[in-house]
Amino acid sequence: LEPNLQTPRTVYIESIKNSLAALELCSCGKFAELECTECRAKGYCSDICQQKDWLTHSATCRIVSARRRKDKRLRKKKRMIEKKTKEIKRTGYTPRPDVCICGCDAE
């Protein structure tokens, strides 16, 4: 693939099983085989291209990586709540006896 500014950022190719696979392009126009390890949202063909693009990518990277960390914390919290809920349903024990297991307002 020749470097071309008119080339879209993502190229879709058809695989053997007729499903689509996305290949991201580096800022130089080559296929991106590496990704930013912080945000994982930007692809690069080499370390050199990543270093050249850092000034442009750094602001976006901070925003995307902060969002990824927040989403990760929320998923972890959700898993913990699901685990506790499952344990309460299994054992019937609640740390507060005035709270019903089913979630109703009955005391």
N, C-alpha and C positions, 0 to 999 in steps of 0.2 A: 504494500500500500504506500503510495507516494504521499509525502506530507502535503496537505491541502487544507487551507483555512475554511473552505466551503464544506468539508466533510463533517457530518454530524458527530456529536460527542459519543454516541453509542451506536454500535453497528449490531444488527440482529442477524444471526446466521441460523439456518435450519439444520438441525442435527439429524442423525439417522432415524430416530424415532418420531420425526415430524414435530418435535417440540422446539421452541425458540430458545436460543442461548444468547445472552447479551455479552458483547465484548466492548469494553470501554476503550476509548482512544486517549492516548497521552496528549499533552498540549502540543507536542511536536508533530502529531499525526500518526505515530506508530501505535500498534496495539499495546495496551497497558497490561503488563504481566505482574506488576507490583502495585500495592496500594498504600496510602498513607496509614501508618500504624496507629496514629492517634484517632482520627475520625473515621477511617475506612470508607470514606465517601469519594475519594479522588484517586484515580489510577495513574500510574507512571510506567514508562518503559524501562527506566533506569534510575539509579541514584542521582546521577548528574541532572537529569530532567527534574527530579523532585527538588533538588537544591536550587535550581534555576527558578522554579515556580513558587518557592516558599514565600516570597514577599507578597505575591498575589493570593496565595492559598491560605496564609496564616490567619487572617481575620475570619474567614469562613470556617476554617478548621477549629478554631476556638469555640465558635457557636455550635457547630455540629457535634463536637466531642463533649461539650457540656450537656447537650440534649441527650446524647447516648448514655452518659453517666447517670443523668436523672432518670431516664427510662430504665436503666439497669437497676437502680435503687428501688424504683416503683415495682418492677417485676419481682425483685427479691422480697419486698414487703408483702406483695400479693401472695407469693408462694408461702410465706410464713403464716399469713392469716388463714390461707386454705389448709395448711397443715394443722394449725391450732383448732380450726373448725372441725376438721375430720377427727381429731383426737377427742374433742368434746362430744361429738356425735357417737363416737365409738364407746367412750367410757361413761358418758352421761354426767361427767363432772364439770361444773363451772366454778371458777374462783369466787364468783359473787352469787350466793344462793338466791338473791332477789331477782336475778335475771334468768328468764326461762331459756331453755336450750333452743326451742323453735323460733325464738325471736319475737314472740308476742309480748304485749305489755302486761300480761298477767303477773301478779306477785304471789 
